[in-house]
Amino acid sequence: MSKKDENEAFKNCAACKKALLMQRRYYRNNAYYCNNNCFQNKQKADAEKAEADAAGAAV
């Protein structure tokens, strides 16, 4: 990972890519989110993607 990518990972929400404020960061699963809602939405989206991939591989 380049230096620019590392800095962006700490400055932007992993789900919605909004800029993060230092006092309002939410850290879960090795990523920073702007709030719990973004974290849960990202988890749901990842689960749906994994389910779709599994369904596509089974067919």
C-alpha positions in Angstrom: 0.0 0.0 0.0 1.4 3.4 -0.9 1.8 6.2 1.5 -1.2 8.1 -0.1 -3.5 5.0 0.3 -2.5 4.7 4.0 -3.3 8.3 4.7 -6.6 8.1 2.8 -7.6 5.0 4.9 -7.5 7.1 8.1 -9.1 10.2 6.6 -12.2 8.8 4.9 -15.0 6.5 6.1 -14.5 3.0 4.7 -18.2 2.8 3.8 -19.3 6.2 2.5 -15.9 7.9 1.9 -16.8 11.0 3.9 -14.0 12.9 5.6 -13.5 11.8 9.2 -13.1 14.1 12.1 -10.5 12.9 14.7 -13.0 13.1 17.6 -15.8 11.3 15.8 -14.0 8.2 14.3 -15.5 4.8 14.7 -13.0 1.9 14.4 -14.1 -1.6 13.7 -12.5 -4.5 11.8 -9.3 -2.7 10.9 -11.1 0.2 9.2 -12.4 3.7 10.3 -16.1 4.6 9.8 -17.9 7.9 10.4 -20.5 6.2 12.7 -22.0 2.9 13.7 -24.7 3.2 11.0 -22.0 3.3 8.2 -20.3 0.3 9.8 -23.5 -1.8 9.8 -24.4 -0.8 6.3 -20.9 -1.9 5.1 -21.3 -5.2 6.9 -24.7 -5.8 5.3 -23.4 -4.9 1.8 -20.4 -7.2 2.2 -22.7 -10.1 3.4 -25.0 -9.6 0.4 -22.1 -9.5 -2.0 -20.6 -12.7 -0.5 -24.0 -14.4 -0.7 -24.4 -13.4 -4.3 -20.9 -14.7 -5.1 -21.6 -18.0 -3.4 -24.9 -18.3 -5.3 -23.2 -17.6 -8.6 -20.4 -20.1 -7.9 -23.0 -22.8 -7.0 -24.9 -22.5 -10.3 
